Structures are given as structure tokens and as C-alpha cells.
Amino acid sequence: MSNNQQQSQNSTKTNVFTTYTILYTTFQIIGLALIYNVYYWIINYRGGFSLNEPKLIFNWHPLLMTIGFIYFLANSILHYRTFSNHQKQSLKIQHSVIHGYVIVLVLLAACAALISHVYASPPIPNFYSLHSWLGIFTIVMFLSQFISGLVSFLYPGASIKYKEIMMPYHIYFGVFIFVLAVITAVTGFSEKLIFALDKEYKKFPQEGIFGNFLGLLCILYGGLVVYMVTKPEFKRNPKLEYEPLLSNDSP
């Protein structure tokens, strides 16, 4: 390879790294801003949090879901691209641990919603809205993805051929589940605003505008994540794309 070709390749790698770094920084800022604004909304418009008052117990639901199913899941999806130079086995374990955090937060969030409905006066029915159906479907898909990932890529007895077959499906369903989580979150924000504001919603109240902003911010965040995870330039090279997940040895 000539010096010019080598320099061109190095320049391209540098540009890709710089672009990814800028996008990753933006991604983190938007994600943390989304969490903060959900917290701000709950504190300033929904009465804050509680562990014993049903109406306020529910408020843990949107915050924990946003942290788990939106922010942590997004970081998990981008983990291999962000830390591409780390040891293979470490990346696999870290990826699984982040998913473990997501499971804990999501289950706590689901319990908060169920408890607040059951102990409300009068009790509020569960699982009748599109938002709740989407939530159940997303949780079931995520748990299935988590279990299949453990069996396929962390279980030492799984063959390399089996891992190669499963890898494209694992990547696809990971992105698909994240998109489902974003859609579920947006329908959740909308549903809460409609129930809480009722007829006032159509009069453009401050909370309604702020809640709509939360939905748009969530969509923007989701779009950025999907862009970063599907852009060819940001993918690991063909060997490294599979090697960290398929191999059980260290580099």
C-alpha cells in the first residue's frame, strides 16, 4: 500500500471517529436532558413522587421507564461501536450487565403502574390501552432478546456457527425493541396528558405543550440512536463486528 493510500485511510478513520464522537456527545446530552425533563415534569406538574400514595406512586413509572428502556437501552445498543477497542469478553459482559439494569428498572416501573392502579380509589383498570399493550409486548420482546443473547453469546457451549447465524437477528431485534420502546414512551406521554388535562389539553396549557415537547425529544433521541447504529461508517470492520460477540477468547 502506498503512502498516499495509507494517509487517505488514516484521514478517513480520523474523520469517522470525530463524527462519531460528536454524535455520541450529542446523544448523551439529549438522553440526559430527556431524563431531567421527565423528572421536571413530574415534580412541577404531577405532584412529585411517593412510596405510599397511589397517585404519586405512578409517577415512578415514566421516570424509570425513560431511564431504563430509553437511555440505558440506547447506551447498550451503541456499546460495541463506542468501545470497539476494548476486550471482547469485557464488552459482552458489560452489554449484559446494562441489560440487567434495564430489566430491574423496567420491572420496578411496571410495578409502580400496577400498584397505583390497584390501590387507587376507585381502582383503575389495567391493560386496556394501546400504550399498555405496547408496553407488555416490548417487555416480553426484551426479555426474550436478553435470554436468547445469554444463550447464544455468553453460554460457552454454543458453537461459533450457531452464533454466526443468530448475530444478524440479535442486532435487528435489538434495534426493533428500542424503536418499540420509543413508540411506547411517546404514547405513554400522550395518554397521561389526555387523562390528566382532559378538556384543558386542547386549550394549549403549559403542561400540554411541555408534554408534547417530551414526546418530540424522545423521538429525536430515538432517531439519532437508529442513525448511529445503522450508519455503515460507524460499524466495526467485518471481522471485529462479529469477533467480539462470537469468540470466547480475549484479544
VENKA-V454693 format. One record per backbone hydrogen bond with DSSP energy under -1.0 kcal/mol. CO is the residue of the C=O (numbers start at 1). NH is the residue of the N-H. E is the energy in kcal/mol with one decimal. If there is no record, write none. Layout:
co: {CO/CO}
nh: {NH/NH}
e: {E/E}
This chain:
co: {2/3/4/5/6/7/8/9/10/11/12/13/14/15/16/17/18/19/20/21/22/23/24/25/26/27/28/29/30/31/32/33/34/35/36/37/38/39/40/41/42/53/54/57/58/60/61/62/63/64/65/66/67/68/70/71/72/73/74/78/79/83/87/88/89/90/91/92/93/94/95/96/97/98/99/100/101/102/103/104/105/106/107/108/109/110/111/112/113/114/115/117/129/130/131/132/133/134/135/136/137/138/139/140/141/142/143/144/145/146/147/148/149/150/150/155/159/160/161/162/163/166/167/168/169/170/171/172/173/174/175/176/177/178/179/180/181/182/183/184/185/186/187/188/189/190/191/192/193/194/197/198/200/201/205/206/207/208/209/210/211/212/213/214/215/216/217/218/219/220/221/222/223/224/225/226/227/231/232/237/239/240/242/243}
nh: {6/7/8/9/10/11/12/13/14/15/16/17/18/19/20/21/22/23/24/25/26/27/28/29/30/31/32/33/34/35/36/37/38/39/40/41/42/43/44/45/48/57/58/60/61/64/65/66/67/68/69/71/72/73/74/75/76/77/78/82/83/86/91/92/93/94/95/96/97/98/99/100/101/102/103/104/105/106/107/108/109/110/111/112/113/114/115/116/117/118/119/124/133/134/135/136/137/138/139/140/141/142/143/144/145/146/147/148/149/150/151/152/153/154/155/158/163/164/165/166/167/170/171/172/173/174/175/176/177/178/179/180/181/182/183/184/185/186/187/188/189/190/191/192/193/194/195/196/197/198/200/201/203/204/209/210/211/212/213/214/215/216/217/218/219/220/221/222/223/224/225/226/227/228/229/230/231/234/235/241/243/244/246/247}
e: {-2.3/-2.7/-2.3/-2.4/-2.4/-2.5/-2.3/-2.4/-2.2/-2.4/-2.4/-2.6/-2.5/-2.5/-2.7/-2.4/-2.2/-2.5/-3.1/-2.3/-2.3/-2.8/-2.3/-2.2/-2.7/-2.3/-2.5/-2.3/-2.4/-2.0/-2.5/-2.5/-2.1/-2.3/-2.9/-2.5/-2.2/-2.6/-2.7/-2.4/-2.5/-2.4/-1.6/-1.7/-2.3/-2.7/-2.3/-2.0/-2.2/-2.8/-1.8/-2.4/-2.7/-1.5/-1.6/-2.1/-2.3/-2.2/-1.8/-2.5/-2.2/-1.7/-2.1/-2.1/-2.1/-2.8/-2.6/-2.0/-2.5/-2.5/-1.7/-2.0/-2.1/-2.1/-2.3/-2.1/-2.5/-2.8/-2.5/-2.1/-2.4/-2.5/-2.3/-2.2/-1.8/-2.4/-3.0/-2.1/-1.7/-2.7/-2.4/-2.3/-1.9/-2.9/-2.4/-2.5/-2.5/-2.6/-2.5/-2.6/-2.4/-2.5/-2.7/-2.2/-2.4/-2.7/-2.4/-2.5/-2.2/-2.1/-2.3/-2.6/-2.7/-1.4/-1.6/-1.7/-2.0/-2.4/-1.9/-2.2/-2.1/-2.5/-2.4/-2.4/-2.7/-1.6/-1.8/-2.6/-2.5/-1.7/-2.4/-2.3/-2.3/-2.2/-2.4/-2.7/-2.4/-2.4/-2.4/-1.9/-2.5/-2.3/-2.6/-2.4/-2.2/-2.3/-2.5/-2.7/-2.6/-1.8/-2.2/-1.3/-1.7/-1.3/-2.2/-2.4/-2.9/-2.2/-2.0/-1.9/-1.8/-2.2/-2.7/-2.2/-2.0/-2.6/-2.3/-2.4/-2.7/-2.1/-2.1/-2.4/-2.2/-2.4/-2.4/-1.3/-1.5/-1.4/-1.3/-2.9/-2.5/-1.2/-3.0/-2.2}
